[in-house]
Amino acid sequence: MAPCWRLGACSLLTALWLLHCCSCGWSETTRTNGVAKGETKEQELMSHERVKRGWVWNQFFVVEEYTGTEPLYVGKIHTDSDEGEGNIKYTISGEGAGTIFIIDELTGDIHATERLDREEQSYYTLRAQARDRLTNHLLESESEFVIKVQDINDSEPKFLEGPYIGSVGELSQIGTSVMKVTASDADDPTYGSSARVVYSVLDGERFFTVDRQTGLIRTAVADLDREKQDRYELVVKATDMAGQMGGLSGSTTVTIVITDVNDNPPRFPQKMYQFSMSEGAAVGTPVGRVIATDADMGENTDMSYLIKDEEGGELFKVTTDSDTQEAIITIKKALDFESKRTHNVVVEAVNKHVDPRFSELGSFRDQTIVRVSVNDIDEPPVFHPAEGTILEVQEDARLGALVGTVTAKDPDMENAPVRYSIDRSTDQEQIFHIDPVSGAITLGNILDRETAGWHNITVMAVEADNVSQISHSSVSIRILDVNDNPPELATPYEASICEDAKPGQLIHSISVVDRDEPQLGHRYYFTLAPEATNNRHFTLWDVKDNTAGIRTQRSGFNRHEQNVYLLPILVVDSGPPALSSTGTLTIHVCGCDPEGTIQSCNATAYAISTSLSPGALIALLVCMLILIVLVLLILTLKRHRKGQSMSEDEEDMRDNVIKYNDEGGGEQDTQAYDMSTLRNLFDFPEAKSGSSESGPDLRTLPQWIQGRMSGDGGAADFSLFKGYIRKKVEQTDGDLSVPPYDSFQTYAFEGNSSPALSLSSIHTLSTTSEQDFSYLSDWGPRFRQLAGYYAPGHPEEDGS
């Protein structure tokens, strides 16, 4: 509530304002609204007459929070047409008309009937009218005026955003800005000092200050330590009237949180930690955890651990648990009780985020000792060397030859017996054997470097007193090469020369391959084979780089006389021992054009003159066609006759003696005898139908079948073969996987109790044959074993 002296002052101001309005209302002006519109008797022309003004309203003022019992006088409205006879009626309309503001219809006095609050509404806009009381005609046009509510200091400052929470880093300098608080006053800031606010600190002024005008809070001390006190509660007061006596005030609470900085180093609670670990623990097994504490918080507590001593770094590794910030010590290398029983590891903790502003506080790291005791266990034997053994053996080593020796010892007891064996899954062919006591590896099978140059086996060692303690070691055996493969021509070479080749012309270059790999490399020598020493057509030139060239020795080759030359070439390696082989180069004589381009290498090819007419060419082609047809007819007749001849004399088998000068061929060589003889040997027709009296032609059947037919009255028994074929047909018909079309099926079936004896030579030992096979001993070492089977009574031949 406003004091009484202020109400008096407001009344005085109101009176002065009324006097001002009256003086302004009677000033000289042109009258525009003196009479009502439409009254003609007063519409006289007064072009030079100066009259009083009707009304022009200025603002009315009324003091807020009026507490009197009588309506508060606001002001008076008046028109110059009013002569005080009561003929004019005054009315108002607009905001609060008739409720808040009332008017005396006779005098025009306006009073406020309610208590007004400027903070709710600061002014009211109304309209005034003056009417003739008898006719109700407007005497003056409607005029608008404003009633303004005059402010008094009735609202205290308020912190609309309070209570406040701010923060500042610990150890901040004096005067560091923390935050700003603001108070609002609802009073009129344009009138007096009612809305002028100043700030002060009621509680906490020892640590913080507030700017009197702006409300900015700053630090008052420089030793704010979060580890001692992490928050402060301040009470800030705001006072209006610029802090003068009688002003209203309001307060708020400000919470200031002290944020952390990295001003504390990590510290281990203990200077030594003790752990124990078995020597058989695997690499990566955790030994234990230690942790260093840090009085800071958040990322300022992040730290990393490391091992400082070199010995501990070889055997152990330390990592940091990102969740708990603990140091995890794990095994980096296998521990050995017999080598060292106790290990002292120096572990250091270091802050990750060091603030350079606090470097003068000291080193932000700390150290502790972790003592690890190793416990002894029963361990399996240990191989030396532990990473495996590499041995070498010659390719031509004899059976039982020593390859090498592996060694394993029991680490828990000296001179403890150890037993060795080979893991046969790594040596399924049992090429190697090992002595179970000494560990000596010997050869158990013939080696061939060209088949396998390395053999990797696994050797196992167990304690003789405890077979559960077993260890493994890999042994790699390298097969050293010996010269046991002759060199060979790289490909079956063929070359071509022109008929007009010049002497000394290089026609081809040759190279060789050798399955051996001597340590000093290959060196090959090329010469013509002895059977080609008298060759007068070509010469061989050894280039000395393991290749050779073939040159012509003469000129004037004629492909119609000889179109192919076979040149045997002897290749010898450098050994030891020196091995050789003979390869054949096939040289074709060809016709060439003047530029040396080969046109044809066929000896029967003749150049057709370009002067031949098309008719001659057609006739020539027809003749050739006729010749081809005649040749085909002759071959067909000859084959038919040959088939008949073979069926009549199928038992006339002649021996075929095949002579080989080198390896190869053998049973696969089908060029030395006529295969059609074997294919047509049993090509006999079935017996004719029962109506035939003559029966099958016995001359076309083998003798053993003829014998059966003769003994059985001329009827051969094919039921066994028919049953076999019928069974196969039924199986094929029921097989869903066979092709869905007719196919030719071939079956090999000799039948039962064949009268034909075995053709194998193995059973000749049990026969009474008097044939002399002693000549087999003269055929060389490759027939030595066969000669032993057929001539066992000559021991001198076995030793040869």
C-alpha positions, 0 to 999 in steps of 0.5 A: 500500500502506498503511504498517505503522503503519496496519495496527497501528491497524486491528488495535487497532480490531478488538480494541476492536470485539470487546470491545464485541460481547462486552459487548453479547452478554452483556447481559440480554435475553429468550432466544428462540432458545436451543433448537431448535424441536421439543424438548419436554424443554427447553420449561419455563415460565420466566415470571419467569426472566431469561436471557442473550441468544442472538446479535445481530450487529453489523458486522465490519470488515476492512482493505482491501489486506491483504498478509500471508501468513496469513489476516486475522482478521475476528471471532468469532461465539458463542452463549450455548449454547456451554459450550466442550465442542465440541458446537456447529458454526458455519457461515456462508453468503452473499457470499464465504462459503467463498471469501473468508471462512472460519469455524472450526466449533468456535470461530466465528472468521472469517478473510479469505483474499483481498486485499479492495478497498473500491473494488470492494466496500465490504461483504459480507452473511453469515448465521450458524448454530449447530447441534448437532454430533451431531443437526445441529439448529439451536440458534440461528435463522439470523442476518445480519451485515455485514463492512465493508471499511475504507478506506485511501488507495489511490486517486489523484484522476482527471480523468474528463472530461479533457483539457479545452478551454475558451475566453475572449475576448481582452483579458478582464479579470483574474479572468474565468471560463474553465471548471471542472475536476473530479477524482474520488477513489474512496476513502471520502469519509466516512472520513478525508481520503482523498477530499478533493481540492485543485487547483493549476496546474503549468504556465501559472500566469502567465496563469491561476489555478485555485481550490484548492477548486472547480477554477474556472480564471480569467484572471490577466492582462488583455492576452491578445491572440489576434493574438499567441497564440491558445491556451494549454496548462495542466497542472492537478493534483488532490491528495487528503488535502487536500494534506497530505504523503503524499496521492496526486495526478493531473493533466490538460491544459487547452487554453484557446483565445483567441476573437477580438474586433473590436479591429483596424481594416481596413487597405489594403496600398496607398495607391493602386491604378491601373486602366485602362478603355476609354471604350466599356465598358458600364455595370456593367463591373468596373474592378478589385478592391481589398481591405483586410486585418483582423487579426481573424477571423470576422465581425469581418473583415466590412466594407463599401466606399463611395466618398467623393468625389462625382465618383467616386460619379457615374461608379463604384459599389463593391460588396463580395464577400461571399466574399472581402471584396474591393471590386469597382469597376464603371462606373456611368456611361459614361466619355468620353475626350474629357471626362476621361482620368483619374479618382481615386476615394477608396474607404473600408473600414468594419468592419460589426460595431464593438465599442463597448468598443474605440472608444478604440482609434481609427477602425475604417475606412481609405481608399485612392485608386483611379486609373482611366485612360480609353482612347480608342476610335473611337466612333459619332456622338452625337445631341444631345440623346442621349435623343431628339427630339420634333418637331411638324408641322401636320396639313395640312402640304404634301408636302415641308414641313420637320418638324424637324432632328436633329443628330449629331456624331463625338465623336472628331473635330471636323467629321467628316462624318456621314450620316443615314437613317431606319430604314424598319422604323419608317416602313414607309409612308415618311411622312417623308424625311431629308436624309442630309447635314443631317439635315432631316426632311421630309414625304413623305406626307399626314398625318391626325391622326385616324388617327395622332396620333403617329409614332415613327421611328428615325434612324440616323447613321453616320460617312462614313469608317467605316460600321460606327460607327452610332448610333440615336436615337428621334424622336417626331413629334406631329401638330398638329390642324387643324379638318378634321372637322365635328361630328356628332350623338353618336347617331341621336337619337330622342325621344317626346312625349305627345299632350297635351304642354304648350308649352315642355316639354323633350323631349330633350337632344342632344350632338355628337362631333368627331374633332378636338381643338383646343387650346382645346377644343370650342365648338359652336353649335346651330340648326335647319336652314334647311328647318326654320325655319318649323317651328311644332311644336318649338324648339331651345334652345342650352344653351351647354355644347356641348349643346342641348335640344328643346322643344315649341312648341305643344300638342295633338299627334295621332298619328293625324294625324301620328305622326312628326316629323323635325327637322333640326338644324344643328351648327357648331363654332368652327373655324377654319375653322368646319365644320358638319353636319346631323343629324335628330332623329326625334320620335314622338307617343305615347299616354300615361296620365294620369301621362305614361307612354307606352303606345303610339306606333303610329298605327294602335293603338286602345284597345280598350274594356274593356267588350268581351265575350270573344266579340267579342274572339275574333271580332276576332282571327279577322278580323285573321287572315283579313286577314293570310292574304289579304295574304300570298296577294296578295303571293305572286301578285304576286311570281310575276307579277313574276318572269314579267314580268322573264324576258320583258323582262329586257333592259329595264334602266332607268337609275337616277339616284341623287342624294346630298346628302352623303357615304355610300351610293354603291355600298352604297346598294341602296334606290334600285333593285329588287335582284330585277331583278338577281337574276332577270336570268339566272334561265333554265331548262335545256333540257328533255330530248331528247324535247322538240321545242320546246326551251327558251323563248327568251323567258326567256333573255338575247338573247346566249343566244338568239342562240347558240341561234338560230345553233346550231340551237336548242341552247345550249352549257352544257357549259362551265358543267356542267364547271365545276360538276362540278369544284366538286362533285368538289372538295367531295366530296373535302374532309374539312373540309366539313359532314357534311350537304347544303349549298348551294354558290354559285359566281360564274363568267362563262365564257369569251369573254362577248359582254357587254362591260365595264360599267366607265367606264374604257374610255370614253376609248378609245371614239368616244363623243361624249357631253359630260361637261363638266357633271362640272366643275360638280359640285364638287372631289370630281368634279374628278379624274373630270372630268379623265378625261372632259374632258381638252381643257379645262385651265381646268377642271383649274386650278379 
